[in-house]
Amino acid sequence: MPDRLANEVEAWVKVLRGEGPRRHPARSYRCIRTTLSTLLSTLATWTDNGVVSLREVTEEDVTQAGRVRS
């Protein structure tokens, strides 16, 4: 995974843990691991297609990823 994308995923995990700019109850690491393990194949596909930042992901990319998931 490109460094920039990895850093963005890390920031996303921190937000889920309640460490973002808007404090909230933290999600458990178990919940985060489950969600991340589900998303890893999609992130790998996007990386293979040249995506280096989550900012590049379009609504169509997300919709297509949802269609592929069972």
Contacts in CASP RR format, 6 or more apart in sequence:
PFRMAT RR
TARGET T0000
AUTHOR 0000-0000-0000
METHOD contacts of the structure
MODEL  1
MPDRLANEVEAWVKVLRGEGPRRHPARSYRCIRTTLSTLLSTLATWTDNG
VVSLREVTEEDVTQAGRVRS
1 9 0 8 1.000
1 43 0 8 1.000
1 44 0 8 1.000
1 47 0 8 1.000
2 47 0 8 1.000
2 52 0 8 1.000
2 53 0 8 1.000
4 52 0 8 1.000
4 53 0 8 1.000
5 43 0 8 1.000
5 47 0 8 1.000
5 51 0 8 1.000
5 52 0 8 1.000
5 53 0 8 1.000
5 54 0 8 1.000
8 53 0 8 1.000
8 54 0 8 1.000
8 55 0 8 1.000
9 36 0 8 1.000
9 43 0 8 1.000
9 54 0 8 1.000
12 54 0 8 1.000
13 32 0 8 1.000
13 36 0 8 1.000
14 20 0 8 1.000
16 26 0 8 1.000
16 27 0 8 1.000
16 31 0 8 1.000
16 32 0 8 1.000
17 26 0 8 1.000
17 27 0 8 1.000
17 29 0 8 1.000
17 32 0 8 1.000
18 24 0 8 1.000
18 25 0 8 1.000
18 26 0 8 1.000
18 27 0 8 1.000
19 26 0 8 1.000
38 69 0 8 1.000
42 65 0 8 1.000
42 68 0 8 1.000
42 69 0 8 1.000
45 65 0 8 1.000
46 57 0 8 1.000
46 61 0 8 1.000
46 65 0 8 1.000
51 57 0 8 1.000
51 61 0 8 1.000
END
